[in-house]
Amino acid sequence: MRYKITAPRKVHSVIDLPASKSISNRALILNTLSNSPFPVENLSNSDDTQVMIDAFHSTSDDFDIGAAGTSMRFLTAYFSHTPGERTITGSKRMQERPINVLVEALNTLGGDVEYIKNNGFPPLKIRGKALEGGDIFLSGGISSQFISALLMIAPYMKKGLKIHLEGEIISAPYIKMTLKMMEEYGVKSEWEGNTIKIYPNEYKPVRFKVESDWSAASYWYSIAALSEDSLIELRGLREDSVQGDSNVAGLFLDLGVKTEYTNDGIILRKNGVTAKKIFHNFVNEPDLAQTFVVTCCLLNVPFLFTGLQSLKIKETDRIEALKAEMKKLGYIIRDSDNSVLEWNGERTDADADPVILTYEDHRMAMAFAPASIKLEHLYIEEPMVVTKSYPHFWKDLEKAGFSVEE
């Protein structure tokens, strides 16, 4: 399937953003561990969250989580703690995404997880049991989802858990989100220096409502920045959010977008002032990188972005995907050290009718859709990948005046 996207001349719209996938998936784990009688309110309707819901309601011991990376990591840890023998697998790409760090950590803490095919990768056989816990040493450079997966089951380990993080910690806001949510369910933590301590405990049932998704807001920030005339209200966002991606407000201020907070969410307005060049370390908000790269190029704002090491192991190699697809739009982006992207203004001939490949990556589709504002039109291949996190994205674009044709 392919969509042809044509942008309107102005974008004045009110959008109800989806619930946060990151918060929803954590809430499902915590709610289940607490044996809560209260359902989580305002759950995300994303594919990833639906996979988690299906897993908790399933009577089978064999799980195929498709392309849901968060679910693979969180459920691997959850099943390790839960009595019973299970297998868990995923899509072809998921079976290429390393999970050895989590598996080795779980086994060190008393778990019994083994690889079914290739060492270091799903599918996995998990024999759940009570975990001993204790001390574990992990690189701060690994995916925060590995760390969050361990933290959420830590209160049920006999000795609790002490995680010693070595080196620079990437995606720290996601770890803080996990700890904050654990606290809402009655379990406190200690984070001193690079060591996180969780003592043996139990979660308490609470009523929990998921806030809207700041990552989803980033595409609307891009639309606001690229449009000549834009006024966009995004409902459901909180200024005091636990989401690290709420930093999008500060990032896009450098691209001429001002954020006004209201009781219902935020309003985006253009202030017309853009930076001459942008330097930013995305180590705390890697999911915003694709959108910001596309927007900067189309606004002709050179950049040097660091802290992108986790992009290599996402749904696709996002660094290579960005370079390939931006070249179709006429921009030459350079990368180095597997963690740096730079654009110094270098251009090449653009494709006459660019077709953006999405690489089974929801964020590729949504990051590039706003580029249609600066083009006569733009084609997006396999557009329904957006269901992974923002199922009604294309309907919201149409609501805002975009033409979306199959």
C-alpha positions in Angstrom: 0.0 0.0 0.0 1.1 3.6 -0.7 -0.4 6.9 0.4 -0.1 10.1 -1.6 0.1 13.1 0.9 -0.7 16.6 -0.2 -0.6 19.4 2.3 -3.0 22.3 2.8 -1.9 26.0 2.6 -2.6 26.5 6.2 -3.1 24.2 9.2 -5.6 25.4 11.8 -6.8 22.4 13.8 -7.7 20.8 17.1 -6.2 17.3 17.6 -6.9 14.7 20.3 -3.6 12.9 20.7 -3.4 9.2 21.5 -2.5 8.0 24.9 1.2 7.4 25.6 2.4 3.9 24.5 5.4 4.1 26.9 3.2 4.8 29.9 0.5 2.3 28.9 2.9 -0.6 28.6 4.5 0.1 32.0 1.1 0.6 33.6 -0.1 -2.8 32.3 2.9 -4.6 33.9 2.5 -2.7 37.2 -1.3 -3.1 37.3 -1.0 -6.9 36.7 1.8 -7.3 39.3 -0.3 -5.4 41.8 -3.4 -7.7 41.2 -5.4 -4.5 40.8 -9.1 -4.7 40.5 -9.1 -1.4 38.6 -8.5 -1.3 34.9 -5.9 1.2 33.6 -7.8 4.2 32.2 -7.1 5.8 28.8 -4.8 3.0 27.5 -3.1 3.5 24.2 -4.8 1.8 21.2 -1.4 1.2 19.6 -0.4 -2.2 18.3 2.3 -2.4 20.9 -0.1 -2.0 23.8 -2.6 -4.4 22.3 0.1 -7.0 22.2 0.6 -6.6 25.9 -3.2 -6.7 26.6 -3.5 -9.9 24.5 -0.6 -11.5 26.3 -2.1 -10.9 29.7 -5.5 -12.3 28.6 -4.1 -15.3 26.7 -4.4 -18.9 27.9 -1.6 -20.0 25.6 2.1 -20.4 26.7 3.4 -19.4 23.3 3.5 -15.7 22.4 4.3 -14.0 19.1 4.6 -10.2 19.8 5.3 -9.2 16.2 7.3 -6.0 15.9 6.6 -4.8 19.5 10.0 -4.3 21.0 8.8 -2.9 24.3 6.5 -5.9 24.7 9.4 -8.3 24.0 11.5 -6.8 26.7 8.9 -6.2 29.4 7.2 -9.6 28.9 10.5 -11.5 28.9 11.2 -10.0 32.4 7.6 -10.4 33.6 7.4 -14.1 32.5 10.8 -14.8 34.2 9.2 -13.8 37.5 5.9 -15.6 36.8 5.7 -19.4 37.4 5.3 -21.5 34.2 7.1 -22.3 31.0 6.6 -20.1 28.0 8.1 -19.3 24.6 8.1 -15.8 23.1 9.0 -14.8 19.6 8.4 -11.9 17.1 8.8 -10.7 13.6 11.8 -11.3 11.4 13.2 -7.9 12.4 12.5 -8.6 16.1 14.5 -11.8 15.8 17.4 -9.6 14.6 17.3 -7.3 17.6 19.6 -8.3 20.4 18.2 -9.2 23.8 21.3 -10.8 25.3 21.8 -8.0 27.8 18.4 -8.6 29.4 18.6 -12.4 29.2 22.0 -12.6 30.8 20.9 -10.1 33.5 17.8 -12.2 34.3 19.8 -15.4 34.5 22.4 -13.8 36.7 19.5 -12.8 39.1 18.3 -16.4 39.2 16.1 -16.6 36.1 16.0 -19.4 33.6 15.8 -18.0 30.0 17.4 -19.7 27.0 17.6 -19.0 23.3 15.7 -21.2 21.0 17.5 -20.4 17.7 20.4 -17.9 17.7 22.3 -16.9 20.9 21.6 -13.4 21.9 18.3 -13.1 20.0 14.6 -14.1 20.2 12.8 -16.5 20.2 13.2 -17.4 23.8 12.1 -20.2 26.2 11.3 -18.8 29.6 10.9 -20.9 32.8 9.4 -18.5 35.3 10.2 -18.8 39.0 11.0 -16.6 42.0 14.1 -14.6 41.3 17.0 -14.2 43.9 17.9 -10.7 42.8 21.0 -8.9 44.2 23.6 -6.8 42.4 23.9 -6.5 38.6 26.3 -4.4 36.5 25.0 -3.0 33.2 26.3 -0.5 30.7 24.4 2.8 30.8 24.5 2.8 27.0 22.0 -0.1 26.6 18.3 0.5 25.8 16.5 1.9 28.8 13.8 -0.7 28.2 16.1 -3.5 29.4 16.6 -1.5 32.6 12.9 -0.7 33.1 12.0 -4.4 32.5 14.3 -5.4 35.4 13.2 -2.6 37.7 9.5 -3.3 37.4 9.9 -6.9 38.6 12.6 -6.0 41.2 10.3 -5.6 44.2 9.4 -9.4 43.9 13.0 -10.5 44.0 14.1 -12.2 47.3 17.0 -9.8 47.7 15.6 -6.9 45.9 17.7 -5.4 43.1 20.7 -3.1 42.9 21.6 -2.0 39.4 25.0 -0.4 38.9 25.1 1.5 35.6 28.5 2.0 34.0 29.3 4.9 31.7 26.9 7.4 30.1 23.3 6.6 30.7 21.2 6.9 27.6 17.4 7.6 27.7 17.5 8.3 31.4 14.0 10.0 31.3 12.5 6.6 30.5 14.1 5.1 33.5 12.8 8.0 35.6 9.4 7.4 34.1 9.5 3.8 35.2 10.6 4.7 38.8 8.0 7.4 39.1 5.2 5.0 38.0 6.5 2.3 40.4 6.2 4.9 43.2 2.6 5.6 42.2 2.0 1.9 42.7 3.6 2.1 46.2 7.2 1.1 45.6 9.9 3.6 46.3 13.5 3.5 44.9 16.9 5.0 45.6 19.0 6.4 42.7 22.4 7.6 43.9 25.1 8.3 41.4 24.9 5.5 38.9 23.3 3.0 41.3 19.5 2.3 41.5 18.2 0.3 44.5 14.8 -1.4 44.8 14.1 -3.2 48.1 11.8 -6.3 48.4 8.2 -5.0 48.4 4.8 -5.4 46.7 2.8 -3.0 44.5 -0.4 -1.6 45.8 -3.5 -1.5 43.6 -4.3 2.1 42.5 -6.5 3.9 39.9 -4.2 4.9 37.1 -5.0 7.1 34.0 -2.5 7.3 31.1 -1.6 10.8 29.8 -1.4 11.7 26.1 1.7 11.0 24.1 4.4 13.7 23.7 6.1 11.6 21.1 3.0 11.9 18.9 3.0 15.6 19.5 6.3 15.9 17.7 4.8 15.4 14.3 2.5 18.3 14.9 5.3 20.5 16.0 7.0 19.6 12.7 3.8 20.6 10.8 3.6 23.9 12.8 7.3 24.7 12.0 7.0 23.9 8.3 3.6 25.6 7.6 3.5 29.2 6.6 0.2 29.6 8.6 -0.4 27.3 11.5 -2.4 27.3 14.7 -2.6 23.8 16.3 -4.2 22.7 19.6 -3.1 19.4 20.9 -5.3 18.0 23.7 -4.4 15.7 26.6 -0.8 16.8 27.1 0.5 17.8 30.6 3.2 20.3 31.3 4.3 18.3 34.3 4.6 15.1 32.2 6.8 12.1 33.2 7.7 11.7 29.5 11.1 12.8 28.4 9.8 13.6 25.0 8.0 16.6 26.5 11.4 18.2 25.7 10.0 18.6 22.2 8.6 22.0 23.2 12.1 23.4 23.9 13.6 21.7 20.8 11.1 23.2 18.4 11.3 26.7 20.0 14.6 26.8 18.0 12.6 26.2 14.9 10.1 29.0 15.5 7.3 27.1 17.3 6.0 28.5 20.6 4.2 26.3 23.1 1.3 27.7 25.1 0.0 25.4 27.9 -3.7 25.3 28.7 -6.0 23.3 31.0 -6.8 20.9 28.0 -3.3 20.6 26.6 -1.2 22.9 24.4 -1.5 25.4 21.6 1.3 25.6 19.0 2.0 29.0 17.4 4.7 30.2 15.1 7.0 33.0 16.3 9.0 33.1 13.1 12.5 32.9 14.7 14.7 30.0 13.8 18.2 29.2 14.8 21.1 29.5 12.3 22.5 26.1 13.3 21.4 23.6 15.9 23.6 21.4 18.2 21.8 18.8 20.3 22.5 15.6 22.2 19.5 13.3 21.7 20.6 10.8 24.4 17.5 11.6 26.5 14.9 11.7 23.7 16.0 9.5 20.7 12.5 9.1 19.4 12.4 12.8 18.5 15.5 12.6 16.3 13.9 11.5 13.0 11.2 14.2 13.1 13.8 16.9 14.0 16.2 15.9 11.3 13.5 16.1 8.6 12.2 19.5 9.9 15.7 21.1 10.2 16.6 20.1 6.6 13.4 21.4 5.1 13.8 24.7 7.0 17.4 24.8 5.8 18.8 24.8 9.3 22.2 22.9 9.5 22.7 20.7 12.5 25.0 18.4 14.5 23.2 15.8 16.5 24.8 13.4 18.9 23.6 10.7 21.3 21.9 8.7 18.6 23.5 5.3 19.4 20.2 3.7 20.2 18.8 4.5 16.7 20.9 1.6 15.2 18.8 -1.0 17.1 15.3 0.4 16.8 12.6 -1.0 14.5 15.1 -0.4 11.7 18.6 1.2 11.6 17.1 4.6 11.8 20.4 6.4 11.0 20.8 4.6 7.6 17.1 4.9 6.9 17.2 8.7 7.5 20.2 9.2 5.2 18.6 7.1 2.4 15.2 8.8 2.5 16.5 12.4 3.0 18.6 11.9 -0.1 15.4 11.4 -2.1 14.4 14.8 -0.9 17.7 16.3 -2.0 19.7 16.4 1.3 23.0 14.7 2.0 23.3 13.8 5.7 26.6 12.4 7.1 27.0 10.1 10.1 29.9 9.0 12.3 30.6 6.9 15.3 27.2 5.2 15.0 25.8 8.0 17.1 26.3 11.3 15.2 24.3 12.9 12.4 25.3 16.1 10.7 23.9 18.2 7.9 26.0 21.2 6.8 23.7 22.3 4.0 24.9 19.8 1.4 22.3 19.2 -1.3 21.8 16.9 -4.3 19.1 16.5 -7.0 15.8 15.4 -5.4 13.6 12.7 -6.8 10.8 14.2 -9.0 8.1 12.1 -7.2 9.7 11.0 -3.9 8.5 7.7 -2.4 9.5 7.4 1.3 10.1 3.8 2.5 9.1 3.2 6.0 11.2 0.1 6.9 8.5 -1.3 9.2 9.1 1.7 11.3 6.2 3.8 12.5 8.3 6.9 13.2 9.7 6.9 9.6 6.2 7.3 8.2 5.1 10.0 10.7 8.4 12.0 10.6 8.4 12.3 6.9 4.6 13.0 6.4 5.0 16.8 7.3 7.6 17.1 4.5 4.7 17.2 2.1 4.2 20.8 3.2 7.3 21.8 1.3 6.6 19.6 -1.7 3.9 19.4 -4.3 3.1 16.0 -2.8 4.8 13.0 -1.2 4.3 9.3 -1.3 4.6 7.1 1.8 5.1 3.4 1.3 3.4 1.0 3.7 1.8 3.8 5.7 -0.1 1.6 8.1 3.1 1.0 10.2 1.8 4.0 12.2 -0.6 1.6 14.0 2.3 0.6 16.2 2.0 3.9 18.2 -0.5 6.3 16.6 -3.3 4.3 14.7 -5.4 7.4 13.8 -2.5 9.5 12.5 -3.7 9.6 8.9 -7.2 10.4 9.9 -5.9 13.3 12.1 -3.9 14.6 9.1 -7.1 14.6 7.0 -8.9 16.4 9.9 -6.1 19.1 9.7 -6.7 19.6 6.0 -4.2 17.2 4.4 -5.2 15.1 1.4 -4.3 11.4 2.0 -5.0 9.3 -1.1 -4.4 5.5 -1.5 
